[in-house]
Amino acid sequence: MGFLFLNYTTLEFFTGYVTVENIKLARELMIAPDYSPLIALISAVIGEVTCFFIYSSKAAKENCKGGIVYEQAMAQINNYE
């Protein structure tokens, strides 16, 4: 999860940099800038949000009553008593 977050965040910063440089170059050459790199931003944000949602829902199910992590913790507490 951390790797995906770092990867997507790096992609977002790089795409922003490329877009700014693209706009500068387009101004110098007097042509329309190419905004197609922004498509990468959309996919990165969607991927990041989707991965976080899947991870969060999985963790919530495991850590609540009836979840495997919760039940193992309760069993371990009961074994110590």
PDB file with one MODEL, atoms N, CA, C and O in Angstrom:
MODEL        1
ATOM      1  N   MET A   1       0.828  -1.186   0.000  1.00  0.00           N
ATOM      2  CA  MET A   1       0.000   0.000   0.000  1.00  0.00           C
ATOM      3  C   MET A   1       0.873   1.250   0.000  1.00  0.00           C
ATOM      4  O   MET A   1       0.610   2.194  -0.746  1.00  0.00           O
ATOM      5  N   GLY A   2       1.893   1.257   0.822  1.00  0.00           N
ATOM      6  CA  GLY A   2       2.800   2.401   0.868  1.00  0.00           C
ATOM      7  C   GLY A   2       3.537   2.596  -0.446  1.00  0.00           C
ATOM      8  O   GLY A   2       3.720   3.724  -0.906  1.00  0.00           O
ATOM      9  N   PHE A   3       3.962   1.483  -1.049  1.00  0.00           N
ATOM     10  CA  PHE A   3       4.649   1.568  -2.343  1.00  0.00           C
ATOM     11  C   PHE A   3       3.725   2.150  -3.407  1.00  0.00           C
ATOM     12  O   PHE A   3       4.137   3.009  -4.187  1.00  0.00           O
ATOM     13  N   LEU A   4       2.486   1.688  -3.439  1.00  0.00           N
ATOM     14  CA  LEU A   4       1.537   2.216  -4.426  1.00  0.00           C
ATOM     15  C   LEU A   4       1.290   3.703  -4.205  1.00  0.00           C
ATOM     16  O   LEU A   4       1.248   4.473  -5.165  1.00  0.00           O
ATOM     17  N   PHE A   5       1.127   4.111  -2.954  1.00  0.00           N
ATOM     18  CA  PHE A   5       0.898   5.518  -2.656  1.00  0.00           C
ATOM     19  C   PHE A   5       2.092   6.359  -3.109  1.00  0.00           C
ATOM     20  O   PHE A   5       1.914   7.405  -3.734  1.00  0.00           O
ATOM     21  N   LEU A   6       3.306   5.907  -2.796  1.00  0.00           N
ATOM     22  CA  LEU A   6       4.507   6.629  -3.202  1.00  0.00           C
ATOM     23  C   LEU A   6       4.636   6.677  -4.716  1.00  0.00           C
ATOM     24  O   LEU A   6       4.989   7.708  -5.288  1.00  0.00           O
ATOM     25  N   ASN A   7       4.348   5.559  -5.355  1.00  0.00           N
ATOM     26  CA  ASN A   7       4.444   5.477  -6.814  1.00  0.00           C
ATOM     27  C   ASN A   7       3.457   6.428  -7.485  1.00  0.00           C
ATOM     28  O   ASN A   7       3.835   7.172  -8.390  1.00  0.00           O
ATOM     29  N   TYR A   8       2.218   6.412  -7.058  1.00  0.00           N
ATOM     30  CA  TYR A   8       1.210   7.289  -7.658  1.00  0.00           C
ATOM     31  C   TYR A   8       1.509   8.762  -7.369  1.00  0.00           C
ATOM     32  O   TYR A   8       1.323   9.613  -8.239  1.00  0.00           O
ATOM     33  N   THR A   9       1.966   9.065  -6.168  1.00  0.00           N
ATOM     34  CA  THR A   9       2.288  10.449  -5.831  1.00  0.00           C
ATOM     35  C   THR A   9       3.449  10.954  -6.682  1.00  0.00           C
ATOM     36  O   THR A   9       3.422  12.092  -7.149  1.00  0.00           O
ATOM     37  N   THR A  10       4.461  10.124  -6.886  1.00  0.00           N
ATOM     38  CA  THR A  10       5.579  10.483  -7.751  1.00  0.00           C
ATOM     39  C   THR A  10       5.092  10.719  -9.178  1.00  0.00           C
ATOM     40  O   THR A  10       5.515  11.671  -9.834  1.00  0.00           O
ATOM     41  N   LEU A  11       4.221   9.869  -9.648  1.00  0.00           N
ATOM     42  CA  LEU A  11       3.657  10.037 -10.989  1.00  0.00           C
ATOM     43  C   LEU A  11       2.878  11.341 -11.101  1.00  0.00           C
ATOM     44  O   LEU A  11       2.948  12.016 -12.128  1.00  0.00           O
ATOM     45  N   GLU A  12       2.142  11.698 -10.064  1.00  0.00           N
ATOM     46  CA  GLU A  12       1.379  12.947 -10.088  1.00  0.00           C
ATOM     47  C   GLU A  12       2.304  14.161 -10.148  1.00  0.00           C
ATOM     48  O   GLU A  12       2.047  15.090 -10.913  1.00  0.00           O
ATOM     49  N   PHE A  13       3.372  14.167  -9.356  1.00  0.00           N
ATOM     50  CA  PHE A  13       4.318  15.282  -9.391  1.00  0.00           C
ATOM     51  C   PHE A  13       5.027  15.366 -10.752  1.00  0.00           C
ATOM     52  O   PHE A  13       5.190  16.454 -11.304  1.00  0.00           O
ATOM     53  N   PHE A  14       5.439  14.231 -11.278  1.00  0.00           N
ATOM     54  CA  PHE A  14       6.124  14.224 -12.569  1.00  0.00           C
ATOM     55  C   PHE A  14       5.202  14.714 -13.684  1.00  0.00           C
ATOM     56  O   PHE A  14       5.621  15.490 -14.544  1.00  0.00           O
ATOM     57  N   THR A  15       3.970  14.271 -13.670  1.00  0.00           N
ATOM     58  CA  THR A  15       3.019  14.706 -14.694  1.00  0.00           C
ATOM     59  C   THR A  15       2.755  16.199 -14.591  1.00  0.00           C
ATOM     60  O   THR A  15       2.640  16.877 -15.612  1.00  0.00           O
ATOM     61  N   GLY A  16       2.659  16.716 -13.386  1.00  0.00           N
ATOM     62  CA  GLY A  16       2.496  18.155 -13.204  1.00  0.00           C
ATOM     63  C   GLY A  16       3.687  18.920 -13.748  1.00  0.00           C
ATOM     64  O   GLY A  16       3.514  19.954 -14.394  1.00  0.00           O
ATOM     65  N   TYR A  17       4.894  18.429 -13.496  1.00  0.00           N
ATOM     66  CA  TYR A  17       6.109  19.057 -14.009  1.00  0.00           C
ATOM     67  C   TYR A  17       6.128  19.038 -15.542  1.00  0.00           C
ATOM     68  O   TYR A  17       6.418  20.051 -16.178  1.00  0.00           O
ATOM     69  N   VAL A  18       5.821  17.893 -16.116  1.00  0.00           N
ATOM     70  CA  VAL A  18       5.816  17.767 -17.576  1.00  0.00           C
ATOM     71  C   VAL A  18       4.774  18.704 -18.192  1.00  0.00           C
ATOM     72  O   VAL A  18       5.027  19.309 -19.234  1.00  0.00           O
ATOM     73  N   THR A  19       3.634  18.825 -17.570  1.00  0.00           N
ATOM     74  CA  THR A  19       2.595  19.708 -18.096  1.00  0.00           C
ATOM     75  C   THR A  19       3.034  21.169 -18.057  1.00  0.00           C
ATOM     76  O   THR A  19       2.805  21.911 -19.012  1.00  0.00           O
ATOM     77  N   VAL A  20       3.662  21.583 -16.963  1.00  0.00           N
ATOM     78  CA  VAL A  20       4.146  22.966 -16.860  1.00  0.00           C
ATOM     79  C   VAL A  20       5.221  23.236 -17.917  1.00  0.00           C
ATOM     80  O   VAL A  20       5.194  24.273 -18.580  1.00  0.00           O
ATOM     81  N   GLU A  21       6.156  22.314 -18.073  1.00  0.00           N
ATOM     82  CA  GLU A  21       7.201  22.478 -19.091  1.00  0.00           C
ATOM     83  C   GLU A  21       6.602  22.489 -20.495  1.00  0.00           C
ATOM     84  O   GLU A  21       7.059  23.231 -21.365  1.00  0.00           O
ATOM     85  N   ASN A  22       5.593  21.675 -20.707  1.00  0.00           N
ATOM     86  CA  ASN A  22       4.909  21.623 -21.997  1.00  0.00           C
ATOM     87  C   ASN A  22       4.251  22.965 -22.318  1.00  0.00           C
ATOM     88  O   ASN A  22       4.318  23.431 -23.456  1.00  0.00           O
ATOM     89  N   ILE A  23       3.628  23.575 -21.338  1.00  0.00           N
ATOM     90  CA  ILE A  23       2.973  24.873 -21.541  1.00  0.00           C
ATOM     91  C   ILE A  23       4.028  25.950 -21.854  1.00  0.00           C
ATOM     92  O   ILE A  23       3.813  26.795 -22.723  1.00  0.00           O
ATOM     93  N   LYS A  24       5.163  25.914 -21.144  1.00  0.00           N
ATOM     94  CA  LYS A  24       6.229  26.880 -21.420  1.00  0.00           C
ATOM     95  C   LYS A  24       6.751  26.732 -22.848  1.00  0.00           C
ATOM     96  O   LYS A  24       6.914  27.723 -23.560  1.00  0.00           O
ATOM     97  N   LEU A  25       7.010  25.502 -23.259  1.00  0.00           N
ATOM     98  CA  LEU A  25       7.520  25.250 -24.595  1.00  0.00           C
ATOM     99  C   LEU A  25       6.503  25.654 -25.662  1.00  0.00           C
ATOM    100  O   LEU A  25       6.872  26.213 -26.695  1.00  0.00           O
ATOM    101  N   ALA A  26       5.239  25.374 -25.414  1.00  0.00           N
ATOM    102  CA  ALA A  26       4.198  25.735 -26.380  1.00  0.00           C
ATOM    103  C   ALA A  26       4.105  27.247 -26.536  1.00  0.00           C
ATOM    104  O   ALA A  26       3.856  27.737 -27.637  1.00  0.00           O
ATOM    105  N   ARG A  27       4.298  27.990 -25.456  1.00  0.00           N
ATOM    106  CA  ARG A  27       4.285  29.459 -25.542  1.00  0.00           C
ATOM    107  C   ARG A  27       5.445  29.974 -26.380  1.00  0.00           C
ATOM    108  O   ARG A  27       5.288  30.892 -27.185  1.00  0.00           O
ATOM    109  N   GLU A  28       6.619  29.367 -26.177  1.00  0.00           N
ATOM    110  CA  GLU A  28       7.791  29.787 -26.950  1.00  0.00           C
ATOM    111  C   GLU A  28       7.611  29.508 -28.438  1.00  0.00           C
ATOM    112  O   GLU A  28       8.009  30.319 -29.274  1.00  0.00           O
ATOM    113  N   LEU A  29       7.018  28.377 -28.770  1.00  0.00           N
ATOM    114  CA  LEU A  29       6.847  27.984 -30.168  1.00  0.00           C
ATOM    115  C   LEU A  29       5.540  28.491 -30.768  1.00  0.00           C
ATOM    116  O   LEU A  29       5.269  28.283 -31.951  1.00  0.00           O
ATOM    117  N   MET A  30       4.733  29.159 -29.945  1.00  0.00           N
ATOM    118  CA  MET A  30       3.444  29.711 -30.389  1.00  0.00           C
ATOM    119  C   MET A  30       2.519  28.617 -30.951  1.00  0.00           C
ATOM    120  O   MET A  30       1.896  28.792 -31.998  1.00  0.00           O
ATOM    121  N   ILE A  31       2.447  27.502 -30.240  1.00  0.00           N
ATOM    122  CA  ILE A  31       1.527  26.418 -30.608  1.00  0.00           C
ATOM    123  C   ILE A  31       0.661  26.088 -29.401  1.00  0.00           C
ATOM    124  O   ILE A  31       0.929  26.528 -28.283  1.00  0.00           O
ATOM    125  N   ALA A  32      -0.375  25.310 -29.647  1.00  0.00           N
ATOM    126  CA  ALA A  32      -1.264  24.902 -28.549  1.00  0.00           C
ATOM    127  C   ALA A  32      -0.570  23.846 -27.693  1.00  0.00           C
ATOM    128  O   ALA A  32       0.047  22.927 -28.232  1.00  0.00           O
ATOM    129  N   PRO A  33      -0.661  23.961 -26.381  1.00  0.00           N
ATOM    130  CA  PRO A  33      -0.039  22.955 -25.512  1.00  0.00           C
ATOM    131  C   PRO A  33      -0.772  21.614 -25.589  1.00  0.00           C
ATOM    132  O   PRO A  33      -1.968  21.550 -25.873  1.00  0.00           O
ATOM    133  N   ASP A  34      -0.029  20.568 -25.333  1.00  0.00           N
ATOM    134  CA  ASP A  34      -0.580  19.211 -25.339  1.00  0.00           C
ATOM    135  C   ASP A  34      -0.915  18.820 -23.901  1.00  0.00           C
ATOM    136  O   ASP A  34      -0.031  18.717 -23.052  1.00  0.00           O
ATOM    137  N   TYR A  35      -2.186  18.607 -23.646  1.00  0.00           N
ATOM    138  CA  TYR A  35      -2.627  18.273 -22.292  1.00  0.00           C
ATOM    139  C   TYR A  35      -2.821  16.773 -22.084  1.00  0.00           C
ATOM    140  O   TYR A  35      -3.383  16.368 -21.066  1.00  0.00           O
ATOM    141  N   SER A  36      -2.376  15.954 -23.007  1.00  0.00           N
ATOM    142  CA  SER A  36      -2.572  14.515 -22.862  1.00  0.00           C
ATOM    143  C   SER A  36      -1.851  13.906 -21.652  1.00  0.00           C
ATOM    144  O   SER A  36      -2.323  12.889 -21.143  1.00  0.00           O
ATOM    145  N   PRO A  37      -0.724  14.470 -21.156  1.00  0.00           N
ATOM    146  CA  PRO A  37      -0.138  13.895 -19.935  1.00  0.00           C
ATOM    147  C   PRO A  37      -1.078  13.944 -18.726  1.00  0.00           C
ATOM    148  O   PRO A  37      -0.918  13.174 -17.779  1.00  0.00           O
ATOM    149  N   LEU A  38      -2.054  14.851 -18.764  1.00  0.00           N
ATOM    150  CA  LEU A  38      -2.984  14.943 -17.635  1.00  0.00           C
ATOM    151  C   LEU A  38      -3.851  13.693 -17.511  1.00  0.00           C
ATOM    152  O   LEU A  38      -4.426  13.439 -16.452  1.00  0.00           O
ATOM    153  N   ILE A  39      -3.947  12.914 -18.584  1.00  0.00           N
ATOM    154  CA  ILE A  39      -4.679  11.642 -18.512  1.00  0.00           C
ATOM    155  C   ILE A  39      -4.007  10.724 -17.492  1.00  0.00           C
ATOM    156  O   ILE A  39      -4.685   9.962 -16.801  1.00  0.00           O
ATOM    157  N   ALA A  40      -2.684  10.793 -17.394  1.00  0.00           N
ATOM    158  CA  ALA A  40      -1.967   9.994 -16.399  1.00  0.00           C
ATOM    159  C   ALA A  40      -2.352  10.409 -14.990  1.00  0.00           C
ATOM    160  O   ALA A  40      -2.436   9.567 -14.095  1.00  0.00           O
ATOM    161  N   LEU A  41      -2.586  11.700 -14.785  1.00  0.00           N
ATOM    162  CA  LEU A  41      -3.015  12.159 -13.461  1.00  0.00           C
ATOM    163  C   LEU A  41      -4.360  11.568 -13.076  1.00  0.00           C
ATOM    164  O   LEU A  41      -4.556  11.139 -11.939  1.00  0.00           O
ATOM    165  N   ILE A  42      -5.274  11.547 -14.016  1.00  0.00           N
ATOM    166  CA  ILE A  42      -6.600  10.998 -13.740  1.00  0.00           C
ATOM    167  C   ILE A  42      -6.492   9.526 -13.362  1.00  0.00           C
ATOM    168  O   ILE A  42      -7.094   9.090 -12.381  1.00  0.00           O
ATOM    169  N   SER A  43      -5.730   8.761 -14.135  1.00  0.00           N
ATOM    170  CA  SER A  43      -5.603   7.335 -13.829  1.00  0.00           C
ATOM    171  C   SER A  43      -4.850   7.107 -12.521  1.00  0.00           C
ATOM    172  O   SER A  43      -5.158   6.163 -11.794  1.00  0.00           O
ATOM    173  N   ALA A  44      -3.874   7.953 -12.210  1.00  0.00           N
ATOM    174  CA  ALA A  44      -3.136   7.797 -10.953  1.00  0.00           C
ATOM    175  C   ALA A  44      -4.034   8.053  -9.758  1.00  0.00           C
ATOM    176  O   ALA A  44      -4.004   7.301  -8.784  1.00  0.00           O
ATOM    177  N   VAL A  45      -4.826   9.101  -9.826  1.00  0.00           N
ATOM    178  CA  VAL A  45      -5.722   9.417  -8.709  1.00  0.00           C
ATOM    179  C   VAL A  45      -6.771   8.327  -8.547  1.00  0.00           C
ATOM    180  O   VAL A  45      -7.062   7.909  -7.426  1.00  0.00           O
ATOM    181  N   ILE A  46      -7.337   7.867  -9.643  1.00  0.00           N
ATOM    182  CA  ILE A  46      -8.340   6.802  -9.564  1.00  0.00           C
ATOM    183  C   ILE A  46      -7.712   5.531  -9.002  1.00  0.00           C
ATOM    184  O   ILE A  46      -8.321   4.858  -8.171  1.00  0.00           O
ATOM    185  N   GLY A  47      -6.511   5.199  -9.444  1.00  0.00           N
ATOM    186  CA  GLY A  47      -5.830   4.014  -8.922  1.00  0.00           C
ATOM    187  C   GLY A  47      -5.520   4.138  -7.446  1.00  0.00           C
ATOM    188  O   GLY A  47      -5.699   3.186  -6.686  1.00  0.00           O
ATOM    189  N   GLU A  48      -5.058   5.296  -7.040  1.00  0.00           N
ATOM    190  CA  GLU A  48      -4.722   5.523  -5.633  1.00  0.00           C
ATOM    191  C   GLU A  48      -5.955   5.427  -4.740  1.00  0.00           C
ATOM    192  O   GLU A  48      -5.920   4.779  -3.694  1.00  0.00           O
ATOM    193  N   VAL A  49      -7.029   6.064  -5.150  1.00  0.00           N
ATOM    194  CA  VAL A  49      -8.259   6.036  -4.364  1.00  0.00           C
ATOM    195  C   VAL A  49      -8.842   4.630  -4.314  1.00  0.00           C
ATOM    196  O   VAL A  49      -9.307   4.183  -3.265  1.00  0.00           O
ATOM    197  N   THR A  50      -8.816   3.933  -5.446  1.00  0.00           N
ATOM    198  CA  THR A  50      -9.352   2.568  -5.484  1.00  0.00           C
ATOM    199  C   THR A  50      -8.557   1.644  -4.571  1.00  0.00           C
ATOM    200  O   THR A  50      -9.141   0.880  -3.802  1.00  0.00           O
ATOM    201  N   CYS A  51      -7.232   1.708  -4.647  1.00  0.00           N
ATOM    202  CA  CYS A  51      -6.397   0.850  -3.787  1.00  0.00           C
ATOM    203  C   CYS A  51      -6.624   1.164  -2.313  1.00  0.00           C
ATOM    204  O   CYS A  51      -6.709   0.253  -1.490  1.00  0.00           O
ATOM    205  N   PHE A  52      -6.721   2.445  -1.977  1.00  0.00           N
ATOM    206  CA  PHE A  52      -6.946   2.820  -0.588  1.00  0.00           C
ATOM    207  C   PHE A  52      -8.313   2.332  -0.106  1.00  0.00           C
ATOM    208  O   PHE A  52      -8.434   1.844   1.017  1.00  0.00           O
ATOM    209  N   PHE A  53      -9.338   2.461  -0.947  1.00  0.00           N
ATOM    210  CA  PHE A  53     -10.675   2.003  -0.572  1.00  0.00           C
ATOM    211  C   PHE A  53     -10.693   0.493  -0.355  1.00  0.00           C
ATOM    212  O   PHE A  53     -11.267   0.017   0.624  1.00  0.00           O
ATOM    213  N   ILE A  54     -10.075  -0.261  -1.254  1.00  0.00           N
ATOM    214  CA  ILE A  54     -10.043  -1.720  -1.119  1.00  0.00           C
ATOM    215  C   ILE A  54      -9.290  -2.108   0.157  1.00  0.00           C
ATOM    216  O   ILE A  54      -9.754  -2.961   0.914  1.00  0.00           O
ATOM    217  N   TYR A  55      -8.136  -1.489   0.397  1.00  0.00           N
ATOM    218  CA  TYR A  55      -7.361  -1.806   1.592  1.00  0.00           C
ATOM    219  C   TYR A  55      -8.129  -1.441   2.866  1.00  0.00           C
ATOM    220  O   TYR A  55      -8.149  -2.213   3.825  1.00  0.00           O
ATOM    221  N   SER A  56      -8.749  -0.283   2.870  1.00  0.00           N
ATOM    222  CA  SER A  56      -9.487   0.155   4.060  1.00  0.00           C
ATOM    223  C   SER A  56     -10.673  -0.745   4.363  1.00  0.00           C
ATOM    224  O   SER A  56     -10.914  -1.089   5.520  1.00  0.00           O
ATOM    225  N   SER A  57     -11.410  -1.126   3.335  1.00  0.00           N
ATOM    226  CA  SER A  57     -12.565  -2.002   3.578  1.00  0.00           C
ATOM    227  C   SER A  57     -12.118  -3.384   4.037  1.00  0.00           C
ATOM    228  O   SER A  57     -12.768  -3.995   4.885  1.00  0.00           O
ATOM    229  N   LYS A  58     -11.011  -3.884   3.483  1.00  0.00           N
ATOM    230  CA  LYS A  58     -10.472  -5.177   3.913  1.00  0.00           C
ATOM    231  C   LYS A  58     -10.017  -5.108   5.371  1.00  0.00           C
ATOM    232  O   LYS A  58     -10.319  -6.002   6.161  1.00  0.00           O
ATOM    233  N   ALA A  59      -9.295  -4.051   5.725  1.00  0.00           N
ATOM    234  CA  ALA A  59      -8.808  -3.901   7.096  1.00  0.00           C
ATOM    235  C   ALA A  59      -9.959  -3.729   8.077  1.00  0.00           C
ATOM    236  O   ALA A  59      -9.907  -4.248   9.192  1.00  0.00           O
ATOM    237  N   ALA A  60     -10.986  -3.011   7.675  1.00  0.00           N
ATOM    238  CA  ALA A  60     -12.136  -2.810   8.565  1.00  0.00           C
ATOM    239  C   ALA A  60     -12.835  -4.138   8.843  1.00  0.00           C
ATOM    240  O   ALA A  60     -13.245  -4.399   9.974  1.00  0.00           O
ATOM    241  N   LYS A  61     -12.972  -4.965   7.834  1.00  0.00           N
ATOM    242  CA  LYS A  61     -13.626  -6.261   8.031  1.00  0.00           C
ATOM    243  C   LYS A  61     -12.791  -7.188   8.901  1.00  0.00           C
ATOM    244  O   LYS A  61     -13.341  -7.960   9.687  1.00  0.00           O
ATOM    245  N   GLU A  62     -11.468  -7.122   8.770  1.00  0.00           N
ATOM    246  CA  GLU A  62     -10.600  -8.002   9.552  1.00  0.00           C
ATOM    247  C   GLU A  62     -10.483  -7.555  11.007  1.00  0.00           C
ATOM    248  O   GLU A  62     -10.323  -8.396  11.892  1.00  0.00           O
ATOM    249  N   ASN A  63     -10.558  -6.278  11.268  1.00  0.00           N
ATOM    250  CA  ASN A  63     -10.289  -5.754  12.601  1.00  0.00           C
ATOM    251  C   ASN A  63     -11.528  -5.525  13.446  1.00  0.00           C
ATOM    252  O   ASN A  63     -11.407  -5.101  14.595  1.00  0.00           O
ATOM    253  N   CYS A  64     -12.702  -5.787  12.922  1.00  0.00           N
ATOM    254  CA  CYS A  64     -13.944  -5.651  13.686  1.00  0.00           C
ATOM    255  C   CYS A  64     -14.360  -7.015  14.224  1.00  0.00           C
ATOM    256  O   CYS A  64     -13.801  -8.043  13.840  1.00  0.00           O
ATOM    257  N   LYS A  65     -15.343  -7.013  15.112  1.00  0.00           N
ATOM    258  CA  LYS A  65     -15.824  -8.261  15.687  1.00  0.00           C
ATOM    259  C   LYS A  65     -16.261  -9.197  14.573  1.00  0.00           C
ATOM    260  O   LYS A  65     -17.027  -8.820  13.686  1.00  0.00           O
ATOM    261  N   GLY A  66     -15.758 -10.426  14.634  1.00  0.00           N
ATOM    262  CA  GLY A  66     -16.033 -11.408  13.597  1.00  0.00           C
ATOM    263  C   GLY A  66     -14.912 -11.509  12.579  1.00  0.00           C
ATOM    264  O   GLY A  66     -14.863 -12.471  11.813  1.00  0.00           O
ATOM    265  N   GLY A  67     -14.020 -10.545  12.555  1.00  0.00           N
ATOM    266  CA  GLY A  67     -12.879 -10.566  11.638  1.00  0.00           C
ATOM    267  C   GLY A  67     -11.751 -11.420  12.189  1.00  0.00           C
ATOM    268  O   GLY A  67     -11.651 -11.614  13.401  1.00  0.00           O
ATOM    269  N   ILE A  68     -10.908 -11.926  11.314  1.00  0.00           N
ATOM    270  CA  ILE A  68      -9.870 -12.873  11.725  1.00  0.00           C
ATOM    271  C   ILE A  68      -8.849 -12.236  12.671  1.00  0.00           C
ATOM    272  O   ILE A  68      -8.421 -12.882  13.627  1.00  0.00           O
ATOM    273  N   VAL A  69      -8.457 -11.007  12.431  1.00  0.00           N
ATOM    274  CA  VAL A  69      -7.471 -10.350  13.300  1.00  0.00           C
ATOM    275  C   VAL A  69      -8.068 -10.104  14.679  1.00  0.00           C
ATOM    276  O   VAL A  69      -7.413 -10.334  15.695  1.00  0.00           O
ATOM    277  N   TYR A  70      -9.302  -9.640  14.713  1.00  0.00           N
ATOM    278  CA  TYR A  70      -9.978  -9.377  15.985  1.00  0.00           C
ATOM    279  C   TYR A  70     -10.136 -10.673  16.774  1.00  0.00           C
ATOM    280  O   TYR A  70      -9.840 -10.709  17.968  1.00  0.00           O
ATOM    281  N   GLU A  71     -10.590 -11.718  16.131  1.00  0.00           N
ATOM    282  CA  GLU A  71     -10.820 -12.997  16.816  1.00  0.00           C
ATOM    283  C   GLU A  71      -9.511 -13.597  17.327  1.00  0.00           C
ATOM    284  O   GLU A  71      -9.482 -14.169  18.417  1.00  0.00           O
ATOM    285  N   GLN A  72      -8.429 -13.476  16.558  1.00  0.00           N
ATOM    286  CA  GLN A  72      -7.138 -13.991  17.023  1.00  0.00           C
ATOM    287  C   GLN A  72      -6.639 -13.192  18.226  1.00  0.00           C
ATOM    288  O   GLN A  72      -6.075 -13.765  19.158  1.00  0.00           O
ATOM    289  N   ALA A  73      -6.838 -11.893  18.212  1.00  0.00           N
ATOM    290  CA  ALA A  73      -6.418 -11.071  19.347  1.00  0.00           C
ATOM    291  C   ALA A  73      -7.218 -11.429  20.598  1.00  0.00           C
ATOM    292  O   ALA A  73      -6.652 -11.513  21.688  1.00  0.00           O
ATOM    293  N   MET A  74      -8.516 -11.639  20.456  1.00  0.00           N
ATOM    294  CA  MET A  74      -9.350 -12.010  21.599  1.00  0.00           C
ATOM    295  C   MET A  74      -8.965 -13.394  22.130  1.00  0.00           C
ATOM    296  O   MET A  74      -8.949 -13.611  23.341  1.00  0.00           O
ATOM    297  N   ALA A  75      -8.657 -14.321  21.232  1.00  0.00           N
ATOM    298  CA  ALA A  75      -8.235 -15.653  21.662  1.00  0.00           C
ATOM    299  C   ALA A  75      -6.906 -15.581  22.404  1.00  0.00           C
ATOM    300  O   ALA A  75      -6.704 -16.290  23.389  1.00  0.00           O
ATOM    301  N   GLN A  76      -6.013 -14.739  21.940  1.00  0.00           N
ATOM    302  CA  GLN A  76      -4.726 -14.585  22.599  1.00  0.00           C
ATOM    303  C   GLN A  76      -4.891 -13.956  23.983  1.00  0.00           C
ATOM    304  O   GLN A  76      -4.216 -14.366  24.927  1.00  0.00           O
ATOM    305  N   ILE A  77      -5.773 -12.976  24.114  1.00  0.00           N
ATOM    306  CA  ILE A  77      -6.049 -12.366  25.405  1.00  0.00           C
ATOM    307  C   ILE A  77      -6.659 -13.400  26.358  1.00  0.00           C
ATOM    308  O   ILE A  77      -6.280 -13.456  27.528  1.00  0.00           O
ATOM    309  N   ASN A  78      -7.585 -14.205  25.877  1.00  0.00           N
ATOM    310  CA  ASN A  78      -8.220 -15.218  26.721  1.00  0.00           C
ATOM    311  C   ASN A  78      -7.235 -16.298  27.148  1.00  0.00           C
ATOM    312  O   ASN A  78      -7.380 -16.855  28.236  1.00  0.00           O
ATOM    313  N   ASN A  79      -6.242 -16.608  26.328  1.00  0.00           N
ATOM    314  CA  ASN A  79      -5.243 -17.620  26.674  1.00  0.00           C
ATOM    315  C   ASN A  79      -4.305 -17.129  27.778  1.00  0.00           C
ATOM    316  O   ASN A  79      -3.792 -17.939  28.550  1.00  0.00           O
ATOM    317  N   TYR A  80      -4.076 -15.834  27.864  1.00  0.00           N
ATOM    318  CA  TYR A  80      -3.208 -15.282  28.895  1.00  0.00           C
ATOM    319  C   TYR A  80      -3.882 -15.238  30.261  1.00  0.00           C
ATOM    320  O   TYR A  80      -3.207 -15.233  31.290  1.00  0.00           O
ATOM    321  N   GLU A  81      -5.209 -15.206  30.272  1.00  0.00           N
ATOM    322  CA  GLU A  81      -5.916 -15.103  31.561  1.00  0.00           C
ATOM    323  C   GLU A  81      -5.984 -16.413  32.277  1.00  0.00           C
ATOM    324  O   GLU A  81      -6.545 -16.491  33.370  1.00  0.00           O
TER     325      GLU A  81
ENDMDL
END
